[in-house]
Structure formats: structure tokens, C-alpha cells
Amino acid sequence: MFKRLFILLFAVIDIMCTTCAAYGREPSVNALSAVLIDADTGRVLWGKNENEPMAVASTTKIMTAIIALENADLNDVAVVSENAVLAPPVKMHLKKGEEITLEQLLYALLMQSSNDAAVAVAEKVGGSVEGFCAMMNEKAKQLGCKDTEFVTPNGLDKGNHHSTAYDMALIGAYAIKNEDFIRISNTPSIAFSTNKNSYSITNKNRLLSSYEGAIGIKTGFTGKAGHCFAGAARRGDVTLVSVVLASGWGSAGKSRKWTDTKEILNYGFNNYRKYSIMGKETDIGVDGAKKDSTVLESEGCLDVLLSEAERDSLVYKYKLPPVLTAPVIKGDTVGVCEIYSGGFKLGQTYLKASEDIEEHSFGHSLKSIIKDWLKIIC
């Protein structure tokens, strides 16, 4: 009876979160640090202490999987070491000397967050845990992470292992562009055997079955980090990534990470949509012609995720020469129009000459007169 009441209460809270977000009010989350980004651009749509260094627990394994997928073959076979066997729970209970493919390890890593699988992956791909973590940190820099240091491949609390909600969202947005990552992390359940054991693995990501458009990504928990979750969802042409760190501890925190995530995603889907934005036309002076100026036209448009308020307050910045010098050919690219929202560069469109403009000088005029005269007498 109590269980049914709890489920009903959970559903009511979820509906209330959706209704609240629909009216444009910012989400209210329990997480100490959280963020929502546009997966296509990395732009922050909403944040709460999103740049604060935090323990990130097993959301770390998003990067672990990406490094493996980009630096090894899924059919590669790892031979399990004693170091991997000794990894603490959660684990798949690998045995020393067990032969297991990288793909099988990634199923256990992403679906049930196995710590021994993470060590086995690291040793296979990086040669050692330390070597693999160096690869993780280098990738984080390449992706634009601002404050991330990976010390372990599984996210267990050790040394200065940390990241931020924003950095983990960037990593998550990158990961979901990988087809193998999506395929493996979205698998509901799978069974396979190795030379020493048989495994049956069930996906622990509840968002996949409880949220429209969910495509990932990864749960996490340690005593230091609390309950964490990096989530992603796609509806139509909009893809959002959310991260919640330290949503709480115990059973309450375990449930709250889901409600926190749904509220943040609801806020995004209810308040943002794709708009086609054109760069604005502008005038530019012309030297050496009868005309003093001409109009530059914007070529193409940007499809960008914006709220209505943002759409109405875009900032356009032009990168142009001080003046054009005739002759000017219609269609020539002259400069660019950069489009900003809240200081974030959404993109740019090219500015092109809208007309042909002939050179005008004494010599040019004389040539034109002679040319016209020759036409008459001939």
C-alpha cells in the first residue's frame, strides 16, 4: 500500500514540475549543481552553480566509454587483471584471466555502471589506469572543458577527481553523437558469455522508460558526490542535455535525481524552440564609383535554439572592411554578420554584395566614352 502511494506521489510531483516549467518559470531543483545545455551548440540554457567543481561519481564513465570507442575496436579482447577484479562494487564480478570483448565491457559499464569493467577498459585501451586517465583529461581539454580532472576511469572518489555540471554536459553532448555509444547505453537488457562466466545485464537508467524522447545518459553515486545523473532527450529537432550533481543522498536523493532531471528538461522543451535566423542587411561605403554606398545582403540563415525573449533581443555584429573599392561584383563575399544571444555567439552568416558596381574614374570614364563612340561610328 505504501509503495503504491509513493508511486502516486512521485507521479503527481512529476506532473507539477511539467506544469511549472510550462509557464516559463525557472526549474527548482534539489541538486547542488545543475545545468541544461543545447546539445548542438553547447550553449547554457539554464544553470545552477554549473561551473562549481564537484565530485561526479559514475557520470565519469561517459568519458571512459568515449575514449574506448574512439581508440579501440569493439571486438578487441581484454584479459582481466587482478587490479580490475579488486575494484569495489558496483561490479560485474570479473575473474582474473577472463577474456571479454571491449563491447561486452561497455555494456556493463554504461548499463549497470560496473567499476571492474571500467578498470578493464582502461587497462586494455590505455595500457594502464594512469595512461587511460591521461587520455581522458586530454579529451576533456579538446572538448572545451574548463575545470575537469579525471583520476579514475570509474568515478570513484580519489584524489582531486572532479568536474563541473557544465563540463559533464559538454562531454555528454559529445557522447550522444556517437552511434555506438547511443546503441549500447540505450540497450534495455542483454546477456552474454565469456570463457569464464555468463552475464545478464539490465539498464539502470530509468529516464529511458519514463521520459518522452530520452536518449541517455548515465547515473552516478558515491558518498562524496551524492546521487548524480547526466540526461539527454531529443524531441523533433531539439536535443537537450542536463546534468544534476548532488541531488541528495539516500533513497530521497536517488529519487530526486530523476525529478530534478525531468524538471530541467521540461523547462527546456517548454521554453525553447528552433528558429531560422538571418543576418541583418547593412550599408557599406564604396570608393571609386558613382555610388557612395551599397547594401550587403546576408546569405543563408542559422537554425538556432532560442526562447521567444532571446529571439527578440539578438545582437548582430559585423566584420567588414572600412569601405569597398570599385569595381564590386554582385555576389562577392565581403564580410560576415555574427549573431549573439546573451554574449554567446550562435553563429554567423556571410554578407555579399547585392549589385554590380562599376569603377568610376577619369581614365575609366574616358575609356567608356571612346568605347561608346566606337560603337556609334562602326
C-alpha positions in Angstrom: 0.0 0.0 0.0 2.8 2.4 1.0 4.6 1.6 -2.3 1.6 2.5 -4.3 1.1 5.8 -2.5 4.8 6.6 -3.1 4.5 5.9 -6.8 1.4 8.1 -7.0 3.1 10.9 -5.1 6.1 10.7 -7.4 3.8 10.9 -10.5 2.0 14.0 -9.0 5.3 15.7 -8.4 6.4 15.0 -11.9 3.2 16.5 -13.3 3.6 19.6 -11.1 7.1 20.0 -12.4 5.9 19.9 -16.0 3.1 22.4 -15.4 5.5 24.8 -13.6 8.0 24.6 -16.4 5.3 25.2 -19.0 4.7 28.7 -17.6 8.3 29.7 -18.1 9.4 29.8 -14.5 12.9 28.5 -13.9 13.2 25.0 -12.6 13.5 24.4 -8.9 16.0 21.6 -8.3 17.4 20.0 -5.2 20.8 19.3 -6.8 23.6 21.5 -5.5 24.9 21.9 -9.1 22.9 21.5 -12.3 22.8 22.7 -15.9 20.8 22.4 -19.1 22.5 22.9 -22.5 21.7 22.9 -26.2 23.4 19.7 -27.4 24.0 21.2 -30.8 25.9 24.3 -29.7 26.8 23.7 -26.0 25.0 26.9 -25.0 23.8 27.1 -21.4 20.0 27.4 -21.3 19.8 27.3 -17.6 22.2 26.7 -14.8 22.7 26.5 -11.0 26.3 26.5 -9.8 27.2 24.9 -13.1 30.8 25.8 -13.0 31.4 24.7 -9.4 34.0 21.9 -9.1 32.2 18.8 -7.9 32.6 15.0 -7.4 30.8 13.5 -10.4 30.8 9.8 -9.5 30.0 7.4 -12.3 29.0 10.0 -14.8 32.7 9.8 -15.3 32.1 6.6 -17.3 30.6 8.7 -20.2 34.2 9.8 -20.9 35.5 6.3 -20.3 33.2 4.9 -22.9 34.1 7.6 -25.5 37.8 7.1 -25.1 37.4 3.4 -25.6 35.1 3.8 -28.6 37.5 6.3 -30.3 40.7 4.4 -29.6 39.9 0.7 -29.9 37.8 -1.8 -31.7 34.6 -3.1 -30.1 35.8 -6.7 -30.9 39.1 -6.2 -29.1 39.5 -8.8 -26.3 40.7 -7.7 -22.9 42.3 -10.1 -20.4 41.1 -9.2 -17.0 43.8 -8.3 -14.4 43.8 -8.7 -10.7 43.6 -4.9 -10.4 40.3 -5.0 -12.2 39.0 -7.8 -10.2 39.7 -5.9 -7.0 37.5 -2.9 -8.0 34.8 -2.2 -5.4 31.0 -2.6 -6.2 29.1 -1.8 -8.2 30.8 -4.6 -10.3 30.1 -7.4 -12.7 32.4 -9.7 -10.7 35.0 -10.3 -13.4 37.6 -13.1 -12.8 41.3 -12.8 -13.2 42.4 -14.1 -16.7 38.8 -13.8 -18.0 38.7 -12.9 -21.7 36.0 -10.4 -22.6 35.4 -8.1 -25.5 35.5 -4.3 -25.2 31.9 -4.2 -26.4 30.8 -6.5 -23.6 32.7 -4.4 -21.0 31.0 -1.3 -22.3 27.5 -2.8 -21.9 28.3 -3.5 -18.2 30.0 0.0 -17.9 27.1 2.0 -19.3 24.1 -0.1 -18.4 24.9 -1.0 -14.8 27.9 1.1 -14.0 30.3 -1.7 -13.3 33.6 -0.4 -11.7 35.6 -3.5 -12.6 34.6 -3.1 -16.2 35.9 0.5 -16.2 39.3 -0.7 -14.9 39.5 -3.5 -17.5 38.6 -1.0 -20.3 41.2 1.5 -19.1 44.0 -1.2 -18.9 43.1 -2.5 -22.4 42.8 0.8 -24.2 45.3 2.9 -22.2 47.8 0.3 -21.1 47.2 1.3 -17.5 44.7 3.2 -15.5 47.0 6.2 -15.3 47.7 6.2 -19.0 44.0 6.0 -19.7 43.1 8.8 -17.4 45.7 11.0 -19.2 43.8 10.2 -22.4 40.5 11.2 -20.7 42.0 14.5 -19.5 43.4 15.4 -22.9 40.0 14.7 -24.5 38.3 16.9 -21.9 40.5 19.8 -22.9 39.8 19.2 -26.6 36.0 19.4 -25.9 36.4 22.7 -24.1 36.0 21.5 -20.5 37.0 24.3 -18.1 37.6 22.6 -14.8 37.9 18.8 -15.1 40.4 16.3 -13.8 39.9 12.6 -14.1 41.9 10.4 -11.7 39.9 7.2 -12.1 38.1 5.7 -15.1 35.1 4.7 -12.9 34.4 8.0 -11.0 35.2 6.6 -7.5 36.3 9.3 -5.1 40.1 9.5 -5.3 42.5 12.5 -5.1 41.3 15.5 -7.0 39.0 13.6 -9.3 36.3 16.2 -10.2 34.5 18.1 -12.9 31.6 20.5 -13.2 28.0 20.2 -14.3 28.8 22.3 -17.4 31.8 20.2 -18.3 30.0 16.9 -17.9 27.1 18.3 -20.1 29.7 19.1 -22.8 31.0 15.6 -22.6 27.5 14.1 -22.6 26.6 16.2 -25.7 29.6 14.9 -27.5 29.0 11.3 -26.5 25.4 11.1 -27.8 26.7 12.0 -31.3 28.5 8.6 -31.3 26.2 5.9 -32.7 27.8 3.0 -30.8 27.6 5.0 -27.5 23.8 5.5 -28.0 23.2 1.9 -29.1 25.0 0.5 -26.1 23.8 2.9 -23.5 20.2 2.6 -24.6 20.0 -1.2 -24.6 17.3 -2.3 -22.1 19.0 -5.6 -21.3 21.5 -8.0 -22.6 23.0 -11.4 -21.9 26.4 -12.8 -23.0 29.0 -15.3 -22.0 32.8 -15.2 -21.8 35.4 -18.0 -21.3 34.7 -17.9 -17.5 31.2 -16.6 -16.9 27.7 -15.8 -18.1 26.2 -12.3 -17.6 22.7 -10.9 -17.6 22.7 -7.1 -17.5 19.8 -4.7 -17.1 19.9 -1.0 -17.8 19.6 1.1 -14.6 18.7 4.4 -16.5 15.1 5.0 -15.5 14.8 8.1 -17.7 14.8 5.9 -20.8 11.5 4.4 -19.9 9.9 7.3 -18.2 10.6 10.4 -20.3 9.5 11.1 -23.8 12.4 11.4 -26.2 15.0 10.2 -23.6 18.3 9.0 -25.2 20.6 8.7 -22.2 22.9 9.0 -20.5 24.5 7.9 -17.2 23.7 7.6 -13.5 26.2 8.1 -10.7 26.6 7.8 -6.9 29.4 8.0 -4.3 29.4 9.1 -0.7 31.1 12.3 -1.7 29.2 13.0 -4.9 25.7 12.0 -3.8 23.2 11.0 -6.5 24.1 12.4 -9.9 22.7 12.0 -13.4 23.6 13.2 -16.9 20.5 13.0 -19.0 19.7 13.7 -22.7 16.5 13.8 -24.6 15.5 14.6 -28.2 12.2 15.9 -29.4 11.9 16.8 -33.1 14.9 19.0 -34.0 15.7 19.9 -30.4 18.2 17.9 -28.4 18.9 18.8 -24.8 21.5 17.6 -22.2 21.0 18.1 -18.5 23.3 17.3 -15.6 22.4 17.2 -11.9 25.2 16.7 -9.3 24.5 16.0 -5.6 20.7 15.8 -5.9 20.8 14.2 -2.5 21.8 11.2 -0.5 19.9 8.0 0.5 16.6 6.9 -1.1 15.3 10.5 -1.2 18.3 11.6 -3.3 18.1 8.6 -5.5 14.5 9.6 -6.5 15.2 13.3 -6.6 17.8 13.0 -9.3 15.0 11.8 -11.6 12.6 14.6 -10.7 15.4 17.2 -10.9 16.3 15.9 -14.4 12.8 15.9 -15.7 12.1 19.4 -14.4 15.2 20.8 -16.1 14.4 19.0 -19.4 10.7 20.1 -19.2 11.9 23.7 -18.8 14.0 23.4 -21.9 11.4 21.8 -24.1 8.6 24.1 -23.0 10.5 27.3 -23.3 12.9 26.9 -26.3 12.4 26.0 -29.9 14.4 26.2 -33.1 14.2 29.5 -35.1 15.7 30.3 -38.5 17.7 33.5 -38.0 19.0 35.6 -40.9 21.9 38.0 -40.6 20.8 41.6 -41.0 21.5 43.6 -44.1 23.8 46.6 -43.8 25.1 49.5 -45.8 28.8 50.0 -46.7 30.6 52.8 -48.4 32.1 52.4 -51.8 35.2 54.3 -53.2 35.9 54.8 -56.9 32.3 54.6 -58.1 29.4 56.9 -58.8 27.5 55.4 -55.9 28.7 56.4 -52.4 27.3 53.2 -50.8 25.6 49.9 -51.4 23.7 47.3 -49.5 25.2 44.0 -48.3 22.8 41.0 -48.1 23.0 38.1 -45.7 23.4 34.7 -47.3 21.7 31.8 -45.7 20.3 31.5 -42.2 21.0 29.8 -38.8 18.7 27.3 -37.2 19.2 28.1 -33.5 17.5 27.2 -30.3 16.0 30.2 -28.6 13.4 31.4 -26.2 10.9 34.0 -27.5 12.6 36.7 -25.4 16.0 35.8 -26.8 14.7 35.8 -30.4 13.6 39.4 -29.9 16.8 40.6 -28.4 19.5 39.2 -30.6 22.7 41.2 -31.1 24.3 41.5 -34.6 27.9 42.3 -35.0 29.6 43.0 -38.3 33.1 42.1 -39.5 33.6 44.3 -42.6 36.3 46.3 -44.3 36.0 50.1 -43.7 34.9 50.6 -47.3 34.6 48.8 -50.6 36.7 49.8 -53.6 35.0 49.6 -57.1 34.6 47.5 -59.1 32.3 45.3 -57.0 30.8 42.2 -58.4 27.3 41.1 -57.3 27.6 38.0 -55.0 31.1 38.7 -53.8 31.6 37.8 -50.2 32.5 41.0 -48.4 32.3 40.1 -44.7 30.3 38.3 -42.0 27.4 39.1 -39.7 27.9 37.4 -36.3 24.7 36.7 -34.2 24.8 36.7 -30.4 22.4 35.9 -27.6 23.4 36.9 -24.1 27.1 37.1 -25.1 27.1 33.7 -26.7 27.9 33.5 -30.3 25.2 31.5 -32.0 26.9 31.6 -35.4 27.5 33.8 -38.4 26.2 34.4 -41.9 28.2 35.7 -44.9 27.5 39.2 -46.2 27.5 39.5 -50.0 27.4 42.4 -52.5 23.8 42.9 -53.7 24.7 44.5 -57.0 27.5 45.2 -59.6 29.2 48.5 -59.1 31.5 49.7 -61.9 34.7 51.6 -61.3 34.3 55.4 -61.9 37.5 57.5 -62.6 38.7 59.9 -65.3 40.5 57.1 -67.1 37.6 54.7 -66.8 35.2 57.4 -68.0 37.4 58.2 -70.9 37.6 54.6 -71.9 33.7 54.4 -71.7 33.3 57.4 -73.9 35.7 56.1 -76.5 34.0 52.7 -76.4 30.6 54.2 -76.8 31.9 56.4 -79.7 33.4 53.4 -81.5 30.0 51.7 -81.3 28.3 54.6 -83.0 30.8 55.1 -85.9 31.1 51.4 -86.5 
